[in-house]
């Protein structure tokens, strides 16, 4: 059975380069390039084996309506923090969630330990092989 990943990240072209090894192994990807798009796609989290979330996201692309829930994420230091908190506490996503960030040690910096994320990948210098290794490690744990 093919593994599906939801990747919530505003840099679509960076994603395409990072996922090639996983695509060659049969993984499929849904991409959301804003918090609003991620909000709607993540509501169907049961369809995914892993969700990857970037901390720094735009709230919406220019043509998207902004639900009140998503608008409230603007009060966070980064939009992705609001999204992560919503995924884990309100939506109660059970599949593993992996956070991506240019911020060093975001779990401790933003006190996210209670969210029990599957892991964190630093975006600086991130290689496709690192993405693949981390995703496979997470999937094999579940």
QUIBELTA-V620569 format. One record per backbone hydrogen bond with DSSP energy under -1.0 kcal/mol. NH is the residue of the N-H (numbers start at 1). CO is the residue of the C=O. If there is no record, write none. Layout:
NH_CO + NH_CO
//
This chain:
5_28 + 6_50 + 7_30 + 8_52 + 9_32 + 12_10 + 15_11 + 16_12 + 17_13 + 18_14 + 19_15 + 23_19 + 24_20 + 26_23 + 27_22 + 28_3 + 30_5 + 32_7 + 35_58 + 36_59 + 38_34 + 39_35 + 40_36 + 41_37 + 42_38 + 44_41 + 45_42 + 47_44 + 48_45 + 49_4 + 50_4 + 51_96 + 52_6 + 53_98 + 54_8 + 55_100 + 64_61 + 71_67 + 72_68 + 73_70 + 74_71 + 75_72 + 76_73 + 80_55 + 81_78 + 83_79 + 84_80 + 85_81 + 86_82 + 87_83 + 88_84 + 89_85 + 90_86 + 91_86 + 93_87 + 98_51 + 99_119 + 100_53 + 101_121 + 109_105 + 110_106 + 112_107 + 115_112 + 116_113 + 118_97 + 121_99 + 123_101 + 126_123 + 131_127 + 132_128 + 133_129 + 134_130 + 135_131 + 136_132 + 137_133 + 138_134 + 139_135 + 140_136
//
